[in-house]
Amino acid sequence: MRFRRWDFISENRADFGVQRICRVLGTSRAGYYRYLATAQERAERRAEEKRTVAEIRAIHAEHQGA
């Protein structure tokens, strides 16, 4: 998954610090903090996508796969 580096940073920041981990991974601290700041928006978007898929599947089943 694309965001595993951010998860890694979150899991290890207490031990090593965000700055050091970002430097080793070759990524930006700003990117990491942007990821944290937009977590709620991503969760809401995923929930909406799941609802949409469920609705599409229900309509598809209702119309015998057409």
Secondary structure, 3 states (H helix, E strand, C coil): CCCHHHHHHHHHHHHHCHHHHHHHHCCCHHHHHHHHHCHHHHHHHHHHHHHHHHHHHHHHHHCCCC
